[in-house]
Amino acid sequence: MSTIIVRLDVMMAMRKIKGKELAEQIGITEQNLSLLKSGKVKGIRFETLAKICAALDCQPGDLLEAVPSEDPKA
C-alpha cells in the first residue's frame, strides 16, 4: 500500500503565493487550506483540486505523490 504525500506547500512556494491569497482564489478557508497542506485530510473534492491546479497552473501530480508505505502490514 502507498501513502499519499501532499506537495501543495512546495508548489505554493514555487509560485510565490501565500496561503491567504490561494484560499481566497479557490474559495476555501485558510484553515482548510492549511489542513490540505499538512496532509491532515482524508480526501479532497475534485472540484477543489481543479481550482488549486488552475490557480497554481499545475497538474494534480505536481501536488500529490504516492510513496510506498514502510509498514508491510499497511
PDB file of N, CA, C and O in Angstrom:
ATOM      1  N   MET A   1       0.831  -1.179   0.000  1.00  0.00           N
ATOM      2  CA  MET A   1       0.000   0.000   0.000  1.00  0.00           C
ATOM      3  C   MET A   1       0.878   1.245   0.000  1.00  0.00           C
ATOM      4  O   MET A   1       1.998   1.222   0.509  1.00  0.00           O
ATOM      5  N   SER A   2       0.367   2.325  -0.569  1.00  0.00           N
ATOM      6  CA  SER A   2       1.109   3.577  -0.657  1.00  0.00           C
ATOM      7  C   SER A   2       0.532   4.635   0.274  1.00  0.00           C
ATOM      8  O   SER A   2      -0.627   4.568   0.683  1.00  0.00           O
ATOM      9  N   THR A   3       1.353   5.589   0.589  1.00  0.00           N
ATOM     10  CA  THR A   3       0.944   6.764   1.342  1.00  0.00           C
ATOM     11  C   THR A   3       0.954   7.941   0.386  1.00  0.00           C
ATOM     12  O   THR A   3       1.855   8.052  -0.446  1.00  0.00           O
ATOM     13  N   ILE A   4      -0.026   8.818   0.489  1.00  0.00           N
ATOM     14  CA  ILE A   4      -0.080   9.995  -0.366  1.00  0.00           C
ATOM     15  C   ILE A   4       0.564  11.169   0.368  1.00  0.00           C
ATOM     16  O   ILE A   4       0.168  11.516   1.481  1.00  0.00           O
ATOM     17  N   ILE A   5       1.560  11.770  -0.272  1.00  0.00           N
ATOM     18  CA  ILE A   5       2.252  12.935   0.265  1.00  0.00           C
ATOM     19  C   ILE A   5       1.735  14.162  -0.486  1.00  0.00           C
ATOM     20  O   ILE A   5       1.690  14.172  -1.716  1.00  0.00           O
ATOM     21  N   VAL A   6       1.348  15.190   0.261  1.00  0.00           N
ATOM     22  CA  VAL A   6       0.834  16.421  -0.332  1.00  0.00           C
ATOM     23  C   VAL A   6       1.985  17.403  -0.504  1.00  0.00           C
ATOM     24  O   VAL A   6       2.674  17.729   0.463  1.00  0.00           O
ATOM     25  N   ARG A   7       2.195  17.872  -1.721  1.00  0.00           N
ATOM     26  CA  ARG A   7       3.283  18.800  -2.048  1.00  0.00           C
ATOM     27  C   ARG A   7       2.763  20.212  -2.329  1.00  0.00           C
ATOM     28  O   ARG A   7       3.414  20.991  -3.026  1.00  0.00           O
ATOM     29  N   LEU A   8       1.601  20.530  -1.789  1.00  0.00           N
ATOM     30  CA  LEU A   8       0.981  21.829  -2.030  1.00  0.00           C
ATOM     31  C   LEU A   8       1.875  22.970  -1.563  1.00  0.00           C
ATOM     32  O   LEU A   8       1.995  23.981  -2.255  1.00  0.00           O
ATOM     33  N   ASP A   9       2.502  22.824  -0.400  1.00  0.00           N
ATOM     34  CA  ASP A   9       3.373  23.879   0.115  1.00  0.00           C
ATOM     35  C   ASP A   9       4.549  24.149  -0.814  1.00  0.00           C
ATOM     36  O   ASP A   9       4.964  25.295  -0.981  1.00  0.00           O
ATOM     37  N   VAL A  10       5.082  23.093  -1.416  1.00  0.00           N
ATOM     38  CA  VAL A  10       6.204  23.245  -2.355  1.00  0.00           C
ATOM     39  C   VAL A  10       5.756  24.021  -3.585  1.00  0.00           C
ATOM     40  O   VAL A  10       6.447  24.938  -4.029  1.00  0.00           O
ATOM     41  N   MET A  11       4.597  23.656  -4.139  1.00  0.00           N
ATOM     42  CA  MET A  11       4.098  24.334  -5.334  1.00  0.00           C
ATOM     43  C   MET A  11       3.758  25.787  -5.027  1.00  0.00           C
ATOM     44  O   MET A  11       4.003  26.670  -5.849  1.00  0.00           O
ATOM     45  N   MET A  12       3.196  26.039  -3.851  1.00  0.00           N
ATOM     46  CA  MET A  12       2.890  27.422  -3.471  1.00  0.00           C
ATOM     47  C   MET A  12       4.170  28.250  -3.378  1.00  0.00           C
ATOM     48  O   MET A  12       4.198  29.400  -3.817  1.00  0.00           O
ATOM     49  N   ALA A  13       5.216  27.677  -2.813  1.00  0.00           N
ATOM     50  CA  ALA A  13       6.494  28.386  -2.712  1.00  0.00           C
ATOM     51  C   ALA A  13       7.074  28.659  -4.094  1.00  0.00           C
ATOM     52  O   ALA A  13       7.599  29.742  -4.353  1.00  0.00           O
ATOM     53  N   MET A  14       6.976  27.673  -4.978  1.00  0.00           N
ATOM     54  CA  MET A  14       7.495  27.848  -6.343  1.00  0.00           C
ATOM     55  C   MET A  14       6.738  28.950  -7.084  1.00  0.00           C
ATOM     56  O   MET A  14       7.318  29.677  -7.891  1.00  0.00           O
ATOM     57  N   ARG A  15       5.440  29.069  -6.803  1.00  0.00           N
ATOM     58  CA  ARG A  15       4.605  30.074  -7.478  1.00  0.00           C
ATOM     59  C   ARG A  15       4.562  31.394  -6.707  1.00  0.00           C
ATOM     60  O   ARG A  15       3.934  32.360  -7.139  1.00  0.00           O
ATOM     61  N   LYS A  16       5.252  31.417  -5.541  1.00  0.00           N
ATOM     62  CA  LYS A  16       5.312  32.611  -4.696  1.00  0.00           C
ATOM     63  C   LYS A  16       3.915  33.140  -4.362  1.00  0.00           C
ATOM     64  O   LYS A  16       3.619  34.322  -4.540  1.00  0.00           O
ATOM     65  N   ILE A  17       3.071  32.238  -3.877  1.00  0.00           N
ATOM     66  CA  ILE A  17       1.720  32.606  -3.488  1.00  0.00           C
ATOM     67  C   ILE A  17       1.506  32.272  -2.017  1.00  0.00           C
ATOM     68  O   ILE A  17       1.898  31.202  -1.551  1.00  0.00           O
ATOM     69  N   LYS A  18       0.895  33.176  -1.305  1.00  0.00           N
ATOM     70  CA  LYS A  18       0.624  32.995   0.127  1.00  0.00           C
ATOM     71  C   LYS A  18      -0.666  32.205   0.321  1.00  0.00           C
ATOM     72  O   LYS A  18      -1.530  32.174  -0.556  1.00  0.00           O
ATOM     73  N   GLY A  19      -0.781  31.572   1.475  1.00  0.00           N
ATOM     74  CA  GLY A  19      -1.963  30.773   1.786  1.00  0.00           C
ATOM     75  C   GLY A  19      -3.250  31.566   1.726  1.00  0.00           C
ATOM     76  O   GLY A  19      -4.256  31.096   1.195  1.00  0.00           O
ATOM     77  N   LYS A  20      -3.216  32.777   2.273  1.00  0.00           N
ATOM     78  CA  LYS A  20      -4.413  33.616   2.283  1.00  0.00           C
ATOM     79  C   LYS A  20      -4.880  33.908   0.856  1.00  0.00           C
ATOM     80  O   LYS A  20      -6.074  33.836   0.563  1.00  0.00           O
ATOM     81  N   GLU A  21      -3.948  34.232  -0.017  1.00  0.00           N
ATOM     82  CA  GLU A  21      -4.268  34.550  -1.407  1.00  0.00           C
ATOM     83  C   GLU A  21      -4.842  33.332  -2.132  1.00  0.00           C
ATOM     84  O   GLU A  21      -5.842  33.446  -2.840  1.00  0.00           O
ATOM     85  N   LEU A  22      -4.218  32.177  -1.960  1.00  0.00           N
ATOM     86  CA  LEU A  22      -4.707  30.965  -2.620  1.00  0.00           C
ATOM     87  C   LEU A  22      -6.083  30.578  -2.090  1.00  0.00           C
ATOM     88  O   LEU A  22      -6.969  30.214  -2.862  1.00  0.00           O
ATOM     89  N   ALA A  23      -6.261  30.655  -0.777  1.00  0.00           N
ATOM     90  CA  ALA A  23      -7.547  30.314  -0.170  1.00  0.00           C
ATOM     91  C   ALA A  23      -8.659  31.190  -0.754  1.00  0.00           C
ATOM     92  O   ALA A  23      -9.742  30.696  -1.066  1.00  0.00           O
ATOM     93  N   GLU A  24      -8.389  32.478  -0.900  1.00  0.00           N
ATOM     94  CA  GLU A  24      -9.380  33.387  -1.481  1.00  0.00           C
ATOM     95  C   GLU A  24      -9.683  33.025  -2.927  1.00  0.00           C
ATOM     96  O   GLU A  24     -10.841  33.031  -3.344  1.00  0.00           O
ATOM     97  N   GLN A  25      -8.646  32.712  -3.690  1.00  0.00           N
ATOM     98  CA  GLN A  25      -8.829  32.377  -5.106  1.00  0.00           C
ATOM     99  C   GLN A  25      -9.678  31.132  -5.314  1.00  0.00           C
ATOM    100  O   GLN A  25     -10.481  31.069  -6.245  1.00  0.00           O
ATOM    101  N   ILE A  26      -9.499  30.140  -4.442  1.00  0.00           N
ATOM    102  CA  ILE A  26     -10.207  28.872  -4.657  1.00  0.00           C
ATOM    103  C   ILE A  26     -11.466  28.738  -3.817  1.00  0.00           C
ATOM    104  O   ILE A  26     -12.211  27.768  -3.961  1.00  0.00           O
ATOM    105  N   GLY A  27     -11.710  29.714  -2.935  1.00  0.00           N
ATOM    106  CA  GLY A  27     -12.958  29.728  -2.188  1.00  0.00           C
ATOM    107  C   GLY A  27     -13.030  28.789  -0.998  1.00  0.00           C
ATOM    108  O   GLY A  27     -14.088  28.231  -0.706  1.00  0.00           O
ATOM    109  N   ILE A  28     -11.893  28.608  -0.300  1.00  0.00           N
ATOM    110  CA  ILE A  28     -11.910  27.830   0.943  1.00  0.00           C
ATOM    111  C   ILE A  28     -11.253  28.664   2.032  1.00  0.00           C
ATOM    112  O   ILE A  28     -10.614  29.676   1.744  1.00  0.00           O
ATOM    113  N   THR A  29     -11.408  28.244   3.275  1.00  0.00           N
ATOM    114  CA  THR A  29     -10.805  28.989   4.375  1.00  0.00           C
ATOM    115  C   THR A  29      -9.303  28.702   4.441  1.00  0.00           C
ATOM    116  O   THR A  29      -8.824  27.677   3.957  1.00  0.00           O
ATOM    117  N   GLU A  30      -8.581  29.636   5.051  1.00  0.00           N
ATOM    118  CA  GLU A  30      -7.140  29.423   5.250  1.00  0.00           C
ATOM    119  C   GLU A  30      -6.902  28.192   6.120  1.00  0.00           C
ATOM    120  O   GLU A  30      -5.924  27.469   5.928  1.00  0.00           O
ATOM    121  N   GLN A  31      -7.799  27.958   7.076  1.00  0.00           N
ATOM    122  CA  GLN A  31      -7.661  26.791   7.946  1.00  0.00           C
ATOM    123  C   GLN A  31      -7.769  25.500   7.149  1.00  0.00           C
ATOM    124  O   GLN A  31      -6.977  24.579   7.349  1.00  0.00           O
ATOM    125  N   ASN A  32      -8.750  25.425   6.239  1.00  0.00           N
ATOM    126  CA  ASN A  32      -8.892  24.226   5.412  1.00  0.00           C
ATOM    127  C   ASN A  32      -7.708  24.060   4.465  1.00  0.00           C
ATOM    128  O   ASN A  32      -7.265  22.940   4.209  1.00  0.00           O
ATOM    129  N   LEU A  33      -7.200  25.164   3.950  1.00  0.00           N
ATOM    130  CA  LEU A  33      -6.009  25.092   3.092  1.00  0.00           C
ATOM    131  C   LEU A  33      -4.823  24.574   3.892  1.00  0.00           C
ATOM    132  O   LEU A  33      -4.036  23.770   3.392  1.00  0.00           O
ATOM    133  N   SER A  34      -4.692  25.027   5.123  1.00  0.00           N
ATOM    134  CA  SER A  34      -3.614  24.565   5.990  1.00  0.00           C
ATOM    135  C   SER A  34      -3.714  23.064   6.242  1.00  0.00           C
ATOM    136  O   SER A  34      -2.707  22.356   6.240  1.00  0.00           O
ATOM    137  N   LEU A  35      -4.942  22.585   6.461  1.00  0.00           N
ATOM    138  CA  LEU A  35      -5.142  21.144   6.658  1.00  0.00           C
ATOM    139  C   LEU A  35      -4.756  20.370   5.399  1.00  0.00           C
ATOM    140  O   LEU A  35      -4.160  19.296   5.487  1.00  0.00           O
ATOM    141  N   LEU A  36      -5.091  20.908   4.236  1.00  0.00           N
ATOM    142  CA  LEU A  36      -4.699  20.260   2.972  1.00  0.00           C
ATOM    143  C   LEU A  36      -3.181  20.208   2.848  1.00  0.00           C
ATOM    144  O   LEU A  36      -2.613  19.170   2.509  1.00  0.00           O
ATOM    145  N   LYS A  37      -2.523  21.347   3.128  1.00  0.00           N
ATOM    146  CA  LYS A  37      -1.067  21.413   3.010  1.00  0.00           C
ATOM    147  C   LYS A  37      -0.380  20.414   3.929  1.00  0.00           C
ATOM    148  O   LYS A  37       0.639  19.826   3.567  1.00  0.00           O
ATOM    149  N   SER A  38      -0.934  20.226   5.108  1.00  0.00           N
ATOM    150  CA  SER A  38      -0.303  19.332   6.085  1.00  0.00           C
ATOM    151  C   SER A  38      -0.639  17.865   5.834  1.00  0.00           C
ATOM    152  O   SER A  38      -0.058  16.977   6.457  1.00  0.00           O
ATOM    153  N   GLY A  39      -1.582  17.611   4.917  1.00  0.00           N
ATOM    154  CA  GLY A  39      -1.969  16.239   4.633  1.00  0.00           C
ATOM    155  C   GLY A  39      -2.885  15.644   5.693  1.00  0.00           C
ATOM    156  O   GLY A  39      -3.061  14.426   5.747  1.00  0.00           O
ATOM    157  N   LYS A  40      -3.470  16.488   6.534  1.00  0.00           N
ATOM    158  CA  LYS A  40      -4.319  16.008   7.620  1.00  0.00           C
ATOM    159  C   LYS A  40      -5.782  15.911   7.206  1.00  0.00           C
ATOM    160  O   LYS A  40      -6.677  16.122   8.025  1.00  0.00           O
ATOM    161  N   VAL A  41      -6.025  15.596   5.956  1.00  0.00           N
ATOM    162  CA  VAL A  41      -7.389  15.399   5.466  1.00  0.00           C
ATOM    163  C   VAL A  41      -7.490  13.989   4.896  1.00  0.00           C
ATOM    164  O   VAL A  41      -6.491  13.409   4.472  1.00  0.00           O
ATOM    165  N   LYS A  42      -8.670  13.460   4.891  1.00  0.00           N
ATOM    166  CA  LYS A  42      -8.878  12.110   4.372  1.00  0.00           C
ATOM    167  C   LYS A  42      -9.216  12.115   2.892  1.00  0.00           C
ATOM    168  O   LYS A  42      -9.163  11.077   2.232  1.00  0.00           O
ATOM    169  N   GLY A  43      -9.564  13.289   2.371  1.00  0.00           N
ATOM    170  CA  GLY A  43      -9.920  13.377   0.958  1.00  0.00           C
ATOM    171  C   GLY A  43      -9.990  14.815   0.511  1.00  0.00           C
ATOM    172  O   GLY A  43      -9.928  15.739   1.322  1.00  0.00           O
ATOM    173  N   ILE A  44     -10.120  14.994  -0.783  1.00  0.00           N
ATOM    174  CA  ILE A  44     -10.254  16.315  -1.377  1.00  0.00           C
ATOM    175  C   ILE A  44     -11.229  16.198  -2.537  1.00  0.00           C
ATOM    176  O   ILE A  44     -11.171  15.238  -3.305  1.00  0.00           O
ATOM    177  N   ARG A  45     -12.109  17.153  -2.664  1.00  0.00           N
ATOM    178  CA  ARG A  45     -13.057  17.162  -3.780  1.00  0.00           C
ATOM    179  C   ARG A  45     -12.290  17.456  -5.065  1.00  0.00           C
ATOM    180  O   ARG A  45     -11.369  18.273  -5.083  1.00  0.00           O
ATOM    181  N   PHE A  46     -12.684  16.781  -6.132  1.00  0.00           N
ATOM    182  CA  PHE A  46     -12.051  17.035  -7.425  1.00  0.00           C
ATOM    183  C   PHE A  46     -12.220  18.499  -7.823  1.00  0.00           C
ATOM    184  O   PHE A  46     -11.328  19.084  -8.439  1.00  0.00           O
ATOM    185  N   GLU A  47     -13.348  19.084  -7.476  1.00  0.00           N
ATOM    186  CA  GLU A  47     -13.597  20.497  -7.798  1.00  0.00           C
ATOM    187  C   GLU A  47     -12.555  21.391  -7.123  1.00  0.00           C
ATOM    188  O   GLU A  47     -12.027  22.315  -7.741  1.00  0.00           O
ATOM    189  N   THR A  48     -12.266  21.109  -5.857  1.00  0.00           N
ATOM    190  CA  THR A  48     -11.261  21.886  -5.123  1.00  0.00           C
ATOM    191  C   THR A  48      -9.884  21.654  -5.711  1.00  0.00           C
ATOM    192  O   THR A  48      -9.114  22.600  -5.876  1.00  0.00           O
ATOM    193  N   LEU A  49      -9.565  20.417  -6.027  1.00  0.00           N
ATOM    194  CA  LEU A  49      -8.274  20.094  -6.638  1.00  0.00           C
ATOM    195  C   LEU A  49      -8.122  20.820  -7.973  1.00  0.00           C
ATOM    196  O   LEU A  49      -7.050  21.346  -8.274  1.00  0.00           O
ATOM    197  N   ALA A  50      -9.174  20.852  -8.764  1.00  0.00           N
ATOM    198  CA  ALA A  50      -9.138  21.544 -10.055  1.00  0.00           C
ATOM    199  C   ALA A  50      -8.910  23.041  -9.868  1.00  0.00           C
ATOM    200  O   ALA A  50      -8.169  23.655 -10.635  1.00  0.00           O
ATOM    201  N   LYS A  51      -9.541  23.632  -8.853  1.00  0.00           N
ATOM    202  CA  LYS A  51      -9.361  25.061  -8.588  1.00  0.00           C
ATOM    203  C   LYS A  51      -7.924  25.355  -8.155  1.00  0.00           C
ATOM    204  O   LYS A  51      -7.337  26.354  -8.571  1.00  0.00           O
ATOM    205  N   ILE A  52      -7.367  24.486  -7.323  1.00  0.00           N
ATOM    206  CA  ILE A  52      -5.981  24.659  -6.893  1.00  0.00           C
ATOM    207  C   ILE A  52      -5.049  24.576  -8.095  1.00  0.00           C
ATOM    208  O   ILE A  52      -4.151  25.403  -8.254  1.00  0.00           O
ATOM    209  N   CYS A  53      -5.268  23.575  -8.934  1.00  0.00           N
ATOM    210  CA  CYS A  53      -4.424  23.409 -10.122  1.00  0.00           C
ATOM    211  C   CYS A  53      -4.526  24.615 -11.049  1.00  0.00           C
ATOM    212  O   CYS A  53      -3.521  25.053 -11.609  1.00  0.00           O
ATOM    213  N   ALA A  54      -5.741  25.159 -11.218  1.00  0.00           N
ATOM    214  CA  ALA A  54      -5.921  26.333 -12.071  1.00  0.00           C
ATOM    215  C   ALA A  54      -5.196  27.542 -11.477  1.00  0.00           C
ATOM    216  O   ALA A  54      -4.526  28.287 -12.194  1.00  0.00           O
ATOM    217  N   ALA A  55      -5.334  27.729 -10.171  1.00  0.00           N
ATOM    218  CA  ALA A  55      -4.710  28.881  -9.508  1.00  0.00           C
ATOM    219  C   ALA A  55      -3.185  28.798  -9.537  1.00  0.00           C
ATOM    220  O   ALA A  55      -2.506  29.818  -9.654  1.00  0.00           O
ATOM    221  N   LEU A  56      -2.652  27.587  -9.430  1.00  0.00           N
ATOM    222  CA  LEU A  56      -1.199  27.406  -9.393  1.00  0.00           C
ATOM    223  C   LEU A  56      -0.615  27.016 -10.749  1.00  0.00           C
ATOM    224  O   LEU A  56       0.596  26.830 -10.869  1.00  0.00           O
ATOM    225  N   ASP A  57      -1.463  26.892 -11.772  1.00  0.00           N
ATOM    226  CA  ASP A  57      -1.039  26.499 -13.113  1.00  0.00           C
ATOM    227  C   ASP A  57      -0.189  25.227 -13.047  1.00  0.00           C
ATOM    228  O   ASP A  57       0.968  25.201 -13.467  1.00  0.00           O
ATOM    229  N   CYS A  58      -0.812  24.167 -12.502  1.00  0.00           N
ATOM    230  CA  CYS A  58      -0.099  22.906 -12.355  1.00  0.00           C
ATOM    231  C   CYS A  58      -1.057  21.743 -12.584  1.00  0.00           C
ATOM    232  O   CYS A  58      -2.239  21.948 -12.862  1.00  0.00           O
ATOM    233  N   GLN A  59      -0.552  20.549 -12.467  1.00  0.00           N
ATOM    234  CA  GLN A  59      -1.320  19.319 -12.618  1.00  0.00           C
ATOM    235  C   GLN A  59      -1.469  18.657 -11.245  1.00  0.00           C
ATOM    236  O   GLN A  59      -0.656  18.903 -10.354  1.00  0.00           O
ATOM    237  N   PRO A  60      -2.504  17.815 -11.062  1.00  0.00           N
ATOM    238  CA  PRO A  60      -2.660  17.130  -9.771  1.00  0.00           C
ATOM    239  C   PRO A  60      -1.402  16.379  -9.338  1.00  0.00           C
ATOM    240  O   PRO A  60      -1.091  16.325  -8.149  1.00  0.00           O
ATOM    241  N   GLY A  61      -0.689  15.810 -10.284  1.00  0.00           N
ATOM    242  CA  GLY A  61       0.531  15.078  -9.954  1.00  0.00           C
ATOM    243  C   GLY A  61       1.645  15.952  -9.412  1.00  0.00           C
ATOM    244  O   GLY A  61       2.587  15.454  -8.796  1.00  0.00           O
ATOM    245  N   ASP A  62       1.540  17.274  -9.641  1.00  0.00           N
ATOM    246  CA  ASP A  62       2.514  18.205  -9.064  1.00  0.00           C
ATOM    247  C   ASP A  62       2.243  18.427  -7.579  1.00  0.00           C
ATOM    248  O   ASP A  62       3.125  18.860  -6.837  1.00  0.00           O
ATOM    249  N   LEU A  63       1.020  18.130  -7.152  1.00  0.00           N
ATOM    250  CA  LEU A  63       0.595  18.390  -5.777  1.00  0.00           C
ATOM    251  C   LEU A  63       0.563  17.148  -4.907  1.00  0.00           C
ATOM    252  O   LEU A  63       0.708  17.236  -3.688  1.00  0.00           O
ATOM    253  N   LEU A  64       0.372  15.990  -5.527  1.00  0.00           N
ATOM    254  CA  LEU A  64       0.218  14.742  -4.792  1.00  0.00           C
ATOM    255  C   LEU A  64       1.220  13.714  -5.274  1.00  0.00           C
ATOM    256  O   LEU A  64       1.469  13.592  -6.473  1.00  0.00           O
ATOM    257  N   GLU A  65       1.795  12.974  -4.338  1.00  0.00           N
ATOM    258  CA  GLU A  65       2.769  11.933  -4.674  1.00  0.00           C
ATOM    259  C   GLU A  65       2.471  10.679  -3.865  1.00  0.00           C
ATOM    260  O   GLU A  65       2.291  10.747  -2.649  1.00  0.00           O
ATOM    261  N   ALA A  66       2.421   9.550  -4.532  1.00  0.00           N
ATOM    262  CA  ALA A  66       2.228   8.274  -3.848  1.00  0.00           C
ATOM    263  C   ALA A  66       3.594   7.668  -3.568  1.00  0.00           C
ATOM    264  O   ALA A  66       4.404   7.482  -4.477  1.00  0.00           O
ATOM    265  N   VAL A  67       3.837   7.363  -2.301  1.00  0.00           N
ATOM    266  CA  VAL A  67       5.096   6.726  -1.917  1.00  0.00           C
ATOM    267  C   VAL A  67       4.783   5.413  -1.216  1.00  0.00           C
ATOM    268  O   VAL A  67       3.820   5.330  -0.454  1.00  0.00           O
ATOM    269  N   PRO A  68       5.586   4.393  -1.467  1.00  0.00           N
ATOM    270  CA  PRO A  68       5.334   3.107  -0.823  1.00  0.00           C
ATOM    271  C   PRO A  68       5.358   3.224   0.692  1.00  0.00           C
ATOM    272  O   PRO A  68       6.203   3.916   1.261  1.00  0.00           O
ATOM    273  N   SER A  69       4.438   2.553   1.326  1.00  0.00           N
ATOM    274  CA  SER A  69       4.369   2.537   2.777  1.00  0.00           C
ATOM    275  C   SER A  69       5.521   1.715   3.323  1.00  0.00           C
ATOM    276  O   SER A  69       5.883   0.683   2.759  1.00  0.00           O
ATOM    277  N   GLU A  70       6.097   2.180   4.429  1.00  0.00           N
ATOM    278  CA  GLU A  70       7.203   1.442   5.059  1.00  0.00           C
ATOM    279  C   GLU A  70       6.686   0.297   5.903  1.00  0.00           C
ATOM    280  O   GLU A  70       7.436  -0.617   6.246  1.00  0.00           O
ATOM    281  N   ASP A  71       5.402   0.343   6.239  1.00  0.00           N
ATOM    282  CA  ASP A  71       4.810  -0.703   7.067  1.00  0.00           C
ATOM    283  C   ASP A  71       4.290  -1.809   6.147  1.00  0.00           C
ATOM    284  O   ASP A  71       3.331  -1.581   5.410  1.00  0.00           O
ATOM    285  N   PRO A  72       4.895  -3.000   6.170  1.00  0.00           N
ATOM    286  CA  PRO A  72       4.463  -4.065   5.274  1.00  0.00           C
ATOM    287  C   PRO A  72       3.047  -4.554   5.543  1.00  0.00           C
ATOM    288  O   PRO A  72       2.452  -5.214   4.691  1.00  0.00           O
ATOM    289  N   LYS A  73       2.498  -4.240   6.714  1.00  0.00           N
ATOM    290  CA  LYS A  73       1.139  -4.635   7.031  1.00  0.00           C
ATOM    291  C   LYS A  73       0.097  -3.629   6.550  1.00  0.00           C
ATOM    292  O   LYS A  73      -1.102  -3.911   6.562  1.00  0.00           O
ATOM    293  N   ALA A  74       0.570  -2.437   6.122  1.00  0.00           N
ATOM    294  CA  ALA A  74      -0.362  -1.373   5.697  1.00  0.00           C
ATOM    295  C   ALA A  74      -0.939  -1.635   4.335  1.00  0.00           C
ATOM    296  O   ALA A  74      -1.735  -0.839   3.838  1.00  0.00           O
TER     297      ALA A  74
END
